[in-house]
Amino acid sequence: MANDVPEHEPYSSKLQVPEALTFDDVLLRPKESRVEPDDADLTSNVSKNVEVSVPILSAAMDTVTESGMAIAMARHGGLGVLHRNMNVDEMVEEIERVKSADELIIPLESVVTADPEMSVREVDDLMARQGVGGAPVVNTRGEVLGIISSTDIRPHLEVNEDDPVTEAMTDEVITAPEDIDARDAFDLMYEHKIERVPVVDDENLLVGLVTMQGILQRREYQEAVRDEGGRLRCGVAVSPFEQDRAEAADEAGADVLFIDTAHAHNLNVIDGAREIKESVDADVVVGNVGTREAAADLVDFADGIKVGIGPGSICTTRVVSGAGMPQITAVAQVADVAAEHDVPVIADGGIRYSGDAIKAIAAGADAVMLGSYFAGTDEAPGRVVTMNGKKYKQYRGMGSVGAMKSGDSDRYLKDEPDEDDEYVPEGVEAATPYKGTLQSELHQLAGGMQSGMGYVGAETIPEFKERSEFVRISSAGQAESHAHDVVITDEAPNYSPDGE
């Protein structure tokens, strides 16, 4: 019988496995520090050419990020990534909403204008329909003849609503050149006590409009992430097999395209991602992956790499497929390779607390992406439901049956089946507690990350990545890390025992 024992044990050797860790397995080792948390700078990159004030992204999920979320994320220093469960025209509209949200100069095609032949009643109705309080009056050439406001119109409506707009308008118009900046525009309006200024070219032809409301809005968001033209930045998820969608997103002004698959270490995905990268001007981030080998196959062309094989709260990939990689180890393996090529790494999924987010940065990530953390906010598109007297918002994985039926089945490299029961989902549909505004959640998340930097003694993200060290903890140590042996009477805004 002894001769029947094989010299080589190809299957038993598979059980000689390396250890892989996730967030609850480690803590940051405190170090000597002079850094106050409020002084810690969270500036980082999500891709080679896109920098953010806070290294946080909202996930490309149809119950998390549409234009409302993307606008709010960019205004507060992060980046929203629009989901892809919409047709191309809808995607373009969503991108344009983000890019136009805080524009200094409203472009001509978006400016409400009045014709000099219109009556004051017609102009009043026009402004009411469009939701504006004033409009330039222009002739057929586009030349600015005057400007009309609701205040100008009101007396004429009382006397004769058929009066031509030319009798009510202000014809001595203060205009601005095309290269005006926010400071000069503010000074101009303040000096003349006006709320809107037409922007004209050398021939006095209208090219846009600047409003006081727009300027004040921009000044309110000092940490906003903007492109070279001052517009809010946004990301968009695309399939590696949808060249037309990717090119449409690029043309619409998307700053980063996210190749959105559950397993990007697939040669067909890589080929498609390369083709998209060659055809667009936007940065291209490829994901998701979880190993150093995958990173090695992406770093020669990707502008960023997104990491996460099954760590999300609504993801069932690991139990359905048996495949995955605990997130801290996955991030570290990918970052080991990506850092040598200056390719930013995004840790996507599994983050329940701000401490998890800063641990991901210590493991080598440049930014983190969250879904459930933001799904309960006002800005998320999921509907609000009430259960047992508590408010929740709809939240579903992009591998759930509902999301796959809405058009996301190819994210999991599967064809759309004929019958619903033929779907093989890798996610669930659920609800997450309603949280209120995104601003409050981002404040707590970023503040916790800054606290982590303070404990390590690092003022910047690069310094933190270099100085930080981990200690391994036991299950008892993990339990000790949470509030224990008490009944919580007043909930903290940044903590709950179950991570919700």
C-alpha positions as CSV (number, residue, x, y, z in Angstrom):
1,M,0.0,0.0,0.0
2,A,2.9,2.3,0.7
3,N,3.7,2.3,-3.0
4,D,0.2,3.7,-3.7
5,V,1.1,7.0,-2.0
6,P,1.8,9.5,-4.7
7,E,5.1,11.4,-4.7
8,H,3.3,14.6,-5.7
9,E,0.1,15.8,-4.2
10,P,-1.4,18.3,-6.5
11,Y,-4.6,18.7,-4.7
12,S,-3.4,18.4,-1.1
13,S,-0.8,21.1,-1.9
14,K,-3.7,23.5,-2.7
15,L,-4.5,23.4,1.0
16,Q,-1.1,24.9,1.9
17,V,-2.7,28.3,1.5
18,P,-1.5,31.8,2.2
19,E,-3.4,34.0,4.7
20,A,-5.6,36.8,3.5
21,L,-6.9,39.6,5.7
22,T,-9.7,42.1,5.8
23,F,-10.5,45.3,7.7
24,D,-11.5,43.7,11.0
25,D,-8.3,41.7,11.1
26,V,-6.0,44.6,11.6
27,L,-5.5,48.0,13.3
28,L,-3.2,50.9,12.6
29,R,-0.2,51.0,15.0
30,P,-0.2,54.4,16.7
31,K,3.0,56.5,16.4
32,E,4.5,59.6,17.8
33,S,2.8,62.6,16.2
34,R,2.5,66.3,16.1
35,V,-0.3,66.2,13.5
36,E,-3.7,67.5,14.6
37,P,-6.4,65.7,12.7
38,D,-7.9,68.9,11.3
39,D,-4.5,69.7,9.7
40,A,-4.3,66.4,7.9
41,D,-4.6,66.8,4.1
42,L,-6.8,64.2,2.4
43,T,-5.9,65.3,-1.2
44,S,-5.3,62.3,-3.4
45,N,-5.8,60.9,-6.9
46,V,-8.5,58.7,-8.2
47,S,-6.8,58.3,-11.6
48,K,-3.6,59.6,-13.1
49,N,-5.0,63.0,-14.1
50,V,-7.9,63.5,-11.7
51,E,-7.2,64.8,-8.2
52,V,-9.8,65.0,-5.4
53,S,-9.9,66.9,-2.1
54,V,-11.2,63.9,-0.2
55,P,-10.3,60.4,-1.5
56,I,-13.9,59.1,-1.5
57,L,-16.1,58.0,-4.4
58,S,-19.8,57.0,-4.5
59,A,-20.4,53.6,-6.2
60,A,-21.7,53.2,-9.7
61,M,-24.9,51.6,-8.5
62,D,-28.5,52.4,-9.6
63,T,-29.6,53.0,-6.0
64,V,-26.5,55.1,-5.1
65,T,-25.2,57.4,-7.9
66,E,-27.1,59.5,-10.4
67,S,-26.5,63.1,-11.2
68,G,-27.8,64.4,-7.8
69,M,-25.3,62.3,-5.9
70,A,-22.5,63.1,-8.4
71,I,-23.1,66.8,-8.0
72,A,-23.1,66.6,-4.2
73,M,-20.0,64.4,-4.2
74,A,-18.0,66.8,-6.4
75,R,-19.1,69.9,-4.5
76,H,-17.8,68.4,-1.3
77,G,-14.5,67.2,-2.6
78,G,-15.1,63.7,-3.8
79,L,-16.2,62.0,-7.0
80,G,-19.5,60.4,-8.0
81,V,-19.5,57.6,-10.5
82,L,-22.8,57.4,-12.5
83,H,-24.2,53.9,-12.9
84,R,-24.8,52.3,-16.3
85,N,-28.3,50.9,-15.9
86,M,-29.5,53.6,-18.3
87,N,-29.5,54.1,-22.1
88,V,-26.8,56.2,-23.8
89,D,-29.1,59.3,-24.1
90,E,-30.0,59.2,-20.5
91,M,-26.4,58.8,-19.5
92,V,-25.4,61.9,-21.6
93,E,-28.2,63.9,-19.9
94,E,-26.9,62.8,-16.5
95,I,-23.4,63.8,-17.3
96,E,-24.5,67.2,-18.7
97,R,-26.5,67.8,-15.5
98,V,-23.3,67.3,-13.4
99,K,-21.1,69.4,-15.7
100,S,-23.5,72.3,-15.9
101,A,-24.5,72.4,-12.2
102,D,-21.9,74.9,-11.1
103,E,-20.8,76.5,-14.3
104,L,-19.6,80.1,-14.0
105,I,-20.8,81.0,-17.5
106,I,-24.1,79.5,-18.4
107,P,-23.6,78.5,-22.1
108,L,-25.7,80.1,-24.8
109,E,-27.8,77.0,-25.5
110,S,-28.9,77.0,-21.8
111,V,-29.7,80.7,-21.6
112,V,-33.3,81.8,-21.6
113,T,-33.6,84.7,-24.0
114,A,-36.5,87.1,-25.0
115,D,-37.3,88.3,-28.5
116,P,-37.8,92.0,-28.8
117,E,-41.2,91.4,-30.5
118,M,-42.6,89.6,-27.5
119,S,-45.0,91.2,-25.1
120,V,-44.3,91.6,-21.4
121,R,-47.0,88.9,-20.7
122,E,-45.3,86.5,-23.1
123,V,-41.9,87.1,-21.5
124,D,-43.4,86.7,-18.0
125,D,-44.9,83.4,-19.0
126,L,-41.6,82.3,-20.6
127,M,-39.6,83.1,-17.5
128,A,-42.2,81.4,-15.2
129,R,-42.0,78.2,-17.4
130,Q,-38.2,78.2,-17.3
131,G,-37.9,79.1,-13.7
132,V,-35.7,82.2,-14.2
133,G,-36.1,85.7,-12.9
134,G,-34.6,87.5,-15.9
135,A,-33.5,87.2,-19.5
136,P,-31.4,89.0,-22.1
137,V,-33.3,90.5,-25.0
138,V,-31.6,89.6,-28.3
139,N,-32.4,90.1,-31.9
140,T,-32.2,87.5,-34.7
141,R,-28.4,88.0,-35.0
142,G,-27.9,87.2,-31.3
143,E,-27.0,90.8,-30.5
144,V,-27.9,91.9,-26.9
145,L,-30.4,94.8,-27.0
146,G,-31.3,94.8,-23.3
147,I,-32.1,92.8,-20.3
148,I,-35.5,92.2,-18.7
149,S,-36.3,91.0,-15.1
150,S,-39.5,90.2,-13.2
151,T,-39.2,93.5,-11.4
152,D,-39.1,95.4,-14.8
153,I,-42.2,93.5,-16.0
154,R,-44.5,93.8,-12.9
155,P,-45.7,97.4,-13.4
156,H,-46.5,96.8,-17.1
157,L,-48.6,93.7,-16.2
158,E,-50.7,95.9,-14.1
159,V,-51.3,98.5,-16.8
160,N,-50.9,96.8,-20.2
161,E,-49.6,93.3,-20.5
162,D,-49.4,93.7,-24.2
163,D,-46.7,96.3,-24.0
164,P,-43.6,95.2,-26.0
165,V,-40.7,93.9,-23.9
166,T,-38.6,96.7,-25.4
167,E,-40.6,99.2,-23.4
168,A,-39.9,97.4,-20.1
169,M,-36.3,96.2,-20.5
170,T,-33.2,97.9,-19.4
171,D,-31.4,98.9,-22.6
172,E,-28.2,100.2,-21.0
173,V,-26.8,96.7,-20.5
174,I,-23.7,95.9,-18.5
175,T,-22.0,93.0,-20.3
176,A,-18.9,90.9,-19.6
177,P,-16.2,89.5,-21.9
178,E,-15.8,85.8,-22.6
179,D,-12.7,85.4,-20.4
180,I,-14.2,86.9,-17.2
181,D,-13.4,85.1,-14.0
182,A,-15.6,84.6,-10.9
183,R,-13.9,87.4,-8.9
184,D,-14.3,90.0,-11.7
185,A,-17.9,89.0,-12.4
186,F,-18.7,89.3,-8.7
187,D,-17.1,92.8,-8.6
188,L,-19.0,93.9,-11.7
189,M,-22.4,92.8,-10.4
190,Y,-21.7,94.3,-6.9
191,E,-20.6,97.6,-8.4
192,H,-23.7,97.9,-10.6
193,K,-26.1,96.2,-8.1
194,I,-27.3,93.7,-10.6
195,E,-27.9,89.9,-10.4
196,R,-27.1,88.8,-14.0
197,V,-24.6,89.8,-16.7
198,P,-24.7,88.8,-20.3
199,V,-21.4,87.5,-21.6
200,V,-20.7,88.7,-25.2
201,D,-18.1,88.4,-27.9
202,D,-16.3,91.2,-29.7
203,E,-19.4,91.8,-31.8
204,N,-21.7,92.1,-28.8
205,L,-23.3,88.8,-29.7
206,L,-24.5,86.8,-26.7
207,V,-22.4,83.7,-25.8
208,G,-23.6,83.1,-22.2
209,L,-24.8,84.5,-18.9
210,V,-23.3,84.9,-15.5
211,T,-25.5,85.1,-12.4
212,M,-24.9,86.2,-8.8
213,Q,-26.6,83.0,-7.6
214,G,-24.1,80.9,-9.6
215,I,-21.1,82.8,-8.3
216,L,-22.3,82.5,-4.6
217,Q,-22.9,78.8,-5.1
218,R,-19.4,78.3,-6.4
219,R,-17.9,80.3,-3.4
220,E,-19.9,78.1,-1.0
221,Y,-18.1,74.9,-2.2
222,Q,-14.4,75.8,-1.7
223,E,-13.3,72.1,-1.7
224,A,-15.2,71.2,-4.9
225,V,-13.5,69.0,-7.5
226,R,-13.6,70.8,-10.8
227,D,-12.1,70.4,-14.3
228,E,-9.9,72.9,-16.0
229,G,-13.0,74.9,-17.1
230,G,-14.3,75.1,-13.6
231,R,-17.0,72.5,-14.1
232,L,-17.7,69.8,-11.5
233,R,-16.0,66.5,-12.2
234,C,-17.8,63.2,-12.5
235,G,-17.1,59.5,-13.4
236,V,-19.2,57.2,-15.4
237,A,-19.4,53.4,-15.4
238,V,-19.2,51.7,-18.8
239,S,-19.0,48.1,-20.0
240,P,-15.7,47.0,-21.6
241,F,-17.8,45.9,-24.6
242,E,-19.7,49.2,-25.2
243,Q,-17.3,51.3,-27.3
244,D,-20.1,53.6,-28.4
245,R,-21.3,54.3,-24.9
246,A,-17.7,55.0,-23.7
247,E,-17.2,57.5,-26.6
248,A,-20.5,59.2,-25.9
249,A,-19.6,59.6,-22.2
250,D,-16.2,61.0,-23.2
251,E,-17.8,63.5,-25.6
252,A,-20.4,64.6,-23.0
253,G,-17.6,65.6,-20.7
254,A,-17.1,62.7,-18.3
255,D,-13.7,63.0,-16.6
256,V,-13.1,59.3,-15.7
257,L,-14.6,56.2,-17.4
258,F,-14.8,53.2,-15.1
259,I,-14.6,49.9,-16.8
260,D,-17.3,48.2,-14.7
261,T,-17.0,44.4,-14.4
262,A,-17.0,42.0,-11.5
263,H,-13.8,40.3,-12.8
264,A,-11.5,42.5,-14.8
265,H,-8.8,39.9,-14.9
266,N,-10.5,38.4,-17.9
267,L,-8.7,38.7,-21.2
268,N,-11.8,39.8,-23.1
269,V,-12.4,42.6,-20.6
270,I,-8.8,43.7,-20.8
271,D,-9.0,43.8,-24.6
272,G,-12.1,45.8,-24.5
273,A,-10.7,48.2,-21.9
274,R,-7.6,48.8,-24.0
275,E,-9.7,49.7,-27.1
276,I,-11.7,52.1,-25.0
277,K,-8.6,53.7,-23.6
278,E,-7.2,54.3,-27.1
279,S,-10.5,55.9,-28.3
280,V,-11.2,58.5,-25.5
281,D,-9.6,61.5,-23.9
282,A,-11.0,60.8,-20.4
283,D,-9.0,58.8,-17.9
284,V,-9.9,55.1,-17.8
285,V,-10.0,53.2,-14.5
286,V,-10.3,49.4,-14.8
287,G,-12.0,47.1,-12.3
288,N,-12.6,45.0,-10.4
289,V,-9.6,42.9,-9.5
290,G,-8.1,41.4,-6.4
291,T,-4.6,40.1,-7.2
292,R,-1.1,41.3,-8.0
293,E,-1.2,39.2,-11.3
294,A,-4.3,41.2,-12.4
295,A,-2.6,44.5,-11.6
296,A,0.4,43.5,-13.6
297,D,-1.9,43.0,-16.7
298,L,-3.5,46.4,-16.3
299,V,-0.7,48.9,-15.3
300,D,0.6,49.4,-18.8
301,F,-2.5,51.1,-20.0
302,A,-5.0,51.8,-17.1
303,D,-5.2,55.2,-15.5
304,G,-6.4,53.6,-12.3
305,I,-7.3,50.2,-10.9
306,K,-10.3,49.4,-8.8
307,V,-10.1,46.6,-6.2
308,G,-12.8,44.4,-4.8
309,I,-14.0,40.9,-5.4
310,G,-17.0,40.4,-3.3
311,P,-16.5,42.6,-0.2
312,G,-19.7,44.6,-0.5
313,S,-22.6,44.3,1.9
314,I,-25.0,43.3,-0.8
315,C,-22.6,41.2,-2.8
316,T,-22.8,37.4,-2.7
317,T,-20.1,36.7,-5.2
318,R,-17.9,34.8,-2.7
319,V,-20.6,32.4,-1.6
320,V,-22.2,32.0,-5.0
321,S,-19.0,31.5,-7.0
322,G,-16.6,30.4,-4.2
323,A,-14.2,33.0,-5.5
324,G,-12.9,36.3,-3.9
325,M,-10.1,37.9,-1.9
326,P,-10.4,39.6,1.5
327,Q,-10.2,43.3,0.9
328,I,-7.1,44.4,2.8
329,T,-4.9,41.7,1.2
330,A,-6.5,42.4,-2.2
331,V,-5.7,46.1,-2.0
332,A,-2.1,45.5,-0.8
333,Q,-1.4,43.0,-3.6
334,V,-2.7,45.3,-6.3
335,A,-1.0,48.4,-4.7
336,D,2.4,46.6,-4.6
337,V,2.3,46.5,-8.4
338,A,0.4,49.7,-9.2
339,A,2.6,51.9,-7.1
340,E,5.7,51.0,-9.1
341,H,3.9,52.4,-12.2
342,D,2.2,55.4,-10.5
343,V,-1.2,54.0,-11.2
344,P,-3.8,55.0,-8.5
345,V,-5.7,52.3,-6.7
346,I,-9.3,52.5,-5.5
347,A,-10.6,50.2,-2.8
348,D,-14.2,49.3,-3.7
349,G,-16.4,47.7,-1.1
350,G,-16.5,46.4,2.4
351,I,-16.1,49.7,4.2
352,R,-18.5,50.1,7.1
353,Y,-16.6,52.6,9.2
354,S,-14.2,55.5,8.6
355,G,-11.5,53.4,10.2
356,D,-12.0,50.9,7.4
357,A,-11.5,53.6,4.9
358,I,-8.2,54.8,6.3
359,K,-7.0,51.2,6.7
360,A,-7.6,50.8,3.0
361,I,-5.4,53.8,2.4
362,A,-2.7,52.3,4.6
363,A,-2.8,49.1,2.6
364,G,-2.0,51.1,-0.5
365,A,-5.2,52.5,-1.9
366,D,-5.3,56.1,-3.1
367,A,-9.1,56.4,-2.6
368,V,-12.1,54.4,-1.5
369,M,-15.4,53.7,-3.1
370,L,-18.6,53.2,-1.0
371,G,-22.1,52.1,-1.8
372,S,-24.2,51.2,1.2
373,Y,-22.6,54.0,3.2
374,F,-24.2,56.6,0.9
375,A,-27.3,54.7,-0.2
376,G,-29.3,56.0,2.7
377,T,-28.7,59.6,2.0
378,D,-31.1,62.2,0.5
379,E,-29.0,62.4,-2.7
380,A,-29.2,58.7,-3.5
381,P,-31.9,57.8,-6.0
382,G,-33.3,54.8,-4.1
383,R,-36.9,55.2,-2.9
384,V,-37.7,55.7,0.8
385,V,-39.7,52.9,2.6
386,T,-40.9,52.7,6.1
387,M,-40.6,49.5,8.1
388,N,-41.6,49.0,11.7
389,G,-41.8,52.8,12.1
390,K,-38.3,53.4,10.7
391,K,-37.3,55.0,7.4
392,Y,-35.1,53.1,5.0
393,K,-33.9,53.6,1.4
394,Q,-33.9,50.9,-1.3
395,Y,-30.4,49.5,-1.9
396,R,-29.5,46.7,-4.2
397,G,-26.3,45.1,-5.5
398,M,-25.6,45.4,-9.2
399,G,-25.4,41.6,-9.3
400,S,-29.0,41.3,-7.9
401,V,-31.8,40.0,-10.2
402,G,-33.4,43.4,-10.3
403,A,-30.3,45.2,-11.3
404,M,-29.4,42.6,-13.9
405,K,-32.9,42.7,-15.4
406,S,-32.4,46.5,-15.7
407,G,-29.4,46.0,-18.0
408,D,-26.3,45.1,-15.9
409,S,-26.0,41.4,-16.5
410,D,-22.9,41.8,-18.6
411,R,-21.1,43.2,-15.6
412,Y,-20.9,39.6,-14.5
413,L,-19.9,38.5,-18.0
414,K,-23.2,36.7,-18.6
415,D,-25.8,36.9,-21.4
416,E,-29.3,38.1,-20.5
417,P,-31.5,35.0,-20.1
418,D,-35.0,34.6,-21.5
419,E,-36.6,33.8,-18.1
420,D,-36.2,35.5,-14.7
421,D,-35.4,32.2,-13.0
422,E,-32.5,31.7,-15.3
423,Y,-30.5,34.6,-13.8
424,V,-27.6,33.5,-11.5
425,P,-27.3,36.6,-9.3
426,E,-24.3,37.6,-7.3
427,G,-26.0,40.2,-5.1
428,V,-29.2,40.9,-3.2
429,E,-31.9,43.6,-3.0
430,A,-32.2,45.2,0.5
431,A,-32.8,48.3,2.4
432,T,-30.4,50.5,4.4
433,P,-31.3,53.0,7.1
434,Y,-32.2,56.5,6.0
435,K,-29.4,58.9,7.0
436,G,-30.2,62.4,5.8
437,T,-27.7,64.5,3.8
438,L,-24.6,63.3,2.1
439,Q,-22.7,66.3,3.5
440,S,-23.1,65.0,7.0
441,E,-22.0,61.5,6.1
442,L,-19.0,62.7,4.2
443,H,-18.0,65.0,7.1
444,Q,-17.9,62.1,9.5
445,L,-16.2,59.8,7.1
446,A,-13.4,62.3,6.1
447,G,-13.1,63.4,9.8
448,G,-12.5,59.8,10.9
449,M,-9.9,59.3,8.2
450,Q,-8.1,62.5,9.4
451,S,-8.1,61.1,12.9
452,G,-6.4,58.0,11.7
453,M,-3.7,60.1,10.0
454,G,-3.2,62.0,13.3
455,Y,-2.6,58.8,15.2
456,V,0.0,57.8,12.7
457,G,1.6,61.2,12.5
458,A,1.1,62.0,8.8
459,E,-0.1,65.2,7.3
460,T,-0.6,64.0,3.8
461,I,-1.9,60.8,2.1
462,P,1.6,59.9,0.6
463,E,3.2,60.4,4.0
464,F,0.5,58.3,5.7
465,K,1.0,55.5,3.3
466,E,4.7,55.5,4.0
467,R,4.5,55.8,7.8
468,S,1.5,53.6,8.6
469,E,1.9,50.0,10.0
470,F,-0.6,47.4,10.9
471,V,-1.0,45.1,13.9
472,R,-2.9,41.9,13.6
473,I,-5.8,41.5,16.2
474,S,-7.7,38.5,17.5
475,S,-11.5,38.2,17.5
476,A,-11.3,39.3,21.2
477,G,-9.3,42.3,20.1
478,Q,-11.9,43.1,17.5
479,A,-14.7,42.8,20.0
480,E,-12.7,45.1,22.4
481,S,-12.5,47.7,19.6
482,H,-16.2,48.2,19.6
483,A,-18.4,49.8,22.3
484,H,-18.9,46.9,24.8
485,D,-20.4,46.1,28.2
486,V,-22.9,49.0,27.9
487,V,-26.2,49.8,26.5
488,I,-25.9,52.7,24.0
489,T,-28.5,55.4,24.9
490,D,-27.5,58.2,22.5
491,E,-26.2,57.0,19.1
492,A,-23.1,58.6,17.6
493,P,-23.4,60.0,14.1
494,N,-20.4,57.9,12.9
495,Y,-20.9,54.6,14.7
496,S,-23.4,51.8,15.2
497,P,-22.4,48.3,16.4
498,D,-23.7,46.6,13.3
499,G,-22.0,49.1,11.0
500,E,-25.2,50.7,9.5
